[in-house]
């Protein structure tokens, strides 16, 4: 892990290219550090001035006479590499480079490389170039040239914010200030010649000031670093909210590579986010709202299932409403967020019905407009469901009722009681309420949103964060040792027989088959495995065998097999001929495609979904990092809708979905066993049959 | 159309059950009308009081001595029907009934029926019962018992709001007030024993005060009335925003009926909304934002296509940004909103590149952070794209730049110039700006949103509104006269031969076929249409012929046809046997399902989508009101992804999508021709072949 102490908690700062004019790039940080109360020492470096903005200036960084923790660099691009070397020689530990004109412009990559090399050689940690800098709000450390802190600074709080884009970072700062969202640190990474967003995430994961991490990324250069950082945040129990842009544009431009074109690389990012429980925001508004929710909201209580069944993985919600219509809106929202809504337990329902005979005690629980006349009914219903043990959280729509004095005094009492009871489900409110009351509620982890859907989204985000923290992260068991066949250096693929043998070893069911060198052997294989069979050409020179007529389907007797063998042999033409694979035609009611491909950023990625025409038409493949866990494989089956084909489709027997998921797990392990040489592994199709999934085909290509 | 003049612009109001206590249900309207300045006369009716809240009271409505326009009724439920009769005899024109305890409670339907009958018999227009009343903000007419107007009233404006739910209506009133959204009228319809939401929408469509209609519905009782109202609003060029709740809950509960379970009835509402260009809101926040956008935003200018091709139906947008990252976010949003983003025209691009060499002139157009130093670059870029003729609208992200004095003065000038030029594309802004500047911009139709995605959604909503108003609403040509076969009163279905004949007549391609009474005739038919063929049992007693073995596929010679005929005859068992249909097996590369079903609310509804397993797995059928227009049929093909199967799937020849759409149009017309007797029409599958769609099957059931 990169130690960001010198960058984010520096005891001293030098400004290289310090300007006497506070509005200049080299002047603004000095103004900010001075005006806003940074407690460390600041050393302007400017060979042409004795003082800069009232501080003694130094002609060079060496002239300061002691090593500084952080240097802010605002010199012309061409001078930057030399400055970096000087910094290194003077013992500077970290540098923020504001200067632009590096890799973001044509022909600027060479200069950026020179800069990065000097930083590395001299052991200076580099943020930038072409970045807007960094801030530590608690230490009033503003290493930026943006004037925005001059007009106000957000409160100090538990949200750490990191952005690749400076302009996004500045806008985010302004919005956080406006929303009163408390920040710990603010970092923009610019061209990322040194530090990446992932390095900052990982450091924030260990930073005691930071409870929630907000990150804006356009793309990760080093996917493994990002995974490591997200794993660190998960291990620390700190939720990460990411705004990743380019969802559709990137998808379109990535469509050149075949497997990527099935869904666009955005789906791979999504798989990474799913793997590490990242909260994804598609708008700025959601980015901040999720940050606020996760930093301030109380997480769901433990609950039990009233039916005596095992509790769900997702904490259930009780919706309590004074308006039937808004209750339905919130139920729609809960359904789309995947939040269970079990009915009100009998005791609580009976109590409510006694107080309000026309109340609806299903969930949404409609206490009706009566509550203005009888606020105790609302308070009792809220406390009743919160203490029933049946719910993780309670979401209540109060309209403007919270402002009514009689309602408020009872609500205040109820929230206070619930906040001190760790067994009680926390309350989240939708409605209009005064700022003062809102702040009082917020201090007790009870958040208030105007938009009812946002209240439900808050409940869902907190439930997700709780599940991430509490669940033992089902670790992938060490893969059994698979014996991978010898892979000659020039081999472009495994033979289908070798591929099938490897899959079998890994626990993947494959259609009964055998390799035949001549027509007689083909018939013997067919008779031993049973008709109907398919005969497929085996040649190391021919990857797409059906294109050359090397596949003959649906053979039901010995004569047909004999004829098919000869046809396949002729199809080989002048290519090497290793024989033909004779395999049982498995009957089923559908096809699933499972594959593993090498993503340029994140490494091996597994994908699964409905096979056949649907692959191109619906483009609903789901992705997971390989090797995948059974839990993730189950999610892939659901997201891609392949689960629907396995779970009693059109009267067919339902399969054990855990067993189906294990097939995906085992395919991903087989790919992982091949390791660095693997390019793609594709099984298209798996036949969905009463015996479970059976691989009818297997292609493994190497690089 | 119902004339709502007496209800919404009454010259006089009687309050039946008037209370001397202003906070009571029968007291609040008198207080509101008095305190807030209603100019008409108010007559309290209360037999036990001489005066009520300072007004002379009357013992009965007759005692007033003159007919009043509107009566507000706040009497016990059991008394309400008699009161309605008294009102009628006294010549009252409209009544708002606040009282609850009617159809919304167990055993209350009878009383509601009595109330409605009295209103109808005596010619009194009825709003309610169990409603929160109505308001005309311009005339300070507050016929409600909600105290909410006492704490402030939204400005008078062009947005008319109607809600089935009173609590939703009250909350909406509070949010509109907070957002400063100008309202014309506010109506809640409650149990809808008389007036429905649709009646109010239709009246608002003709009301000169109202420019945009906002409606909240849980469900329409009379789908045809709603369609008529939406058609009136469309004809008047007034956008309608609807929040329809129960999207997922209703879907689940409606899953009993087969066809409904393919998508849930929500998809039918969506088809209605699509047909009439309704803007749908899934959150309260979006509901108001769309209302604000459509009431205040300038609609897109006319544009031309720089490539010389026909202009798109959707007005294209230019995205101008000071941050690359936010620009990508906005591009993602534009893509999901279906807004085209053509590149910057050459002249404008050259001018920008001259000013800022590193600017990106693709779209999003990144003018970079330079604009703070050189605000003229931003102003020139905005004016350049707005005047280029290539865009309908311009969406600009300015971060906090609009507040900088130098930027603002140029922006002000630019917006002023553009606002006076009807040829110029209007500008919508994302960023932080002072309230005063925002109001100035808003007055020129230039809206400002903090959330970049909301700016794009505003552009999309205004483009949709413009397209709805400007496009001659492609009317469905009168269907050709189809000769529908005699339908005996007890017939449950058409024979397949009759169904196919009707479809052929309507211009639907069906597989070549013929009816055979014996095996010899079956062979003759097969030879005349060509092998391979399918033989299908024809019996008026057997609807699901494949269930009894009455379908034999893939027959390629006379012997096979003969055997199949005998098999099918035996399959009929003791049922009537009309012979067998011999039809060509059409070869293609995919299957599309097209159907028409009778929706209980909206009448005949057409559906289309990918056939086969996908029907249940992906549930992506798209719906349209039958008979559908070609335009709607095209949209159905796209939404269901069936278009992908027709447009060059896996190297197959691309079909003419207009011709494919016409097949759907013609299927819907055939169903329409059958009229009231039609229950369902289903063609499953249409084979997608090089010759276009060919119906391989047809089932028409009657009711």
Interface residues (C-beta under 8 A of the other chain):
Chain A: X104 X105 X148 X163 X164 X165 X166 X167 X168 X170 X171 X174 X175 X178 X216 X218 X243 X245 X246 X247 X248 X249 X282 X283 X284 X285 X322 X323 X324 X325 X326 X328 X329 X331 X332 X333 X335 X336 X358 X369 X399 X400 X431 X432 X450 X451 X452 X453 X454 X589 X590 X610 X613 X614 X616 X617 X618 X620 X641 X644 X645 X649 X650
Chain B: X104 X105 X148 X163 X164 X165 X166 X167 X168 X170 X171 X174 X175 X178 X216 X218 X243 X245 X246 X247 X248 X249 X282 X283 X284 X285 X322 X323 X324 X325 X326 X328 X329 X331 X332 X333 X335 X336 X358 X369 X399 X400 X431 X432 X450 X451 X452 X453 X454 X589 X590 X610 X613 X614 X616 X617 X618 X620 X641 X644 X645 X649 X650
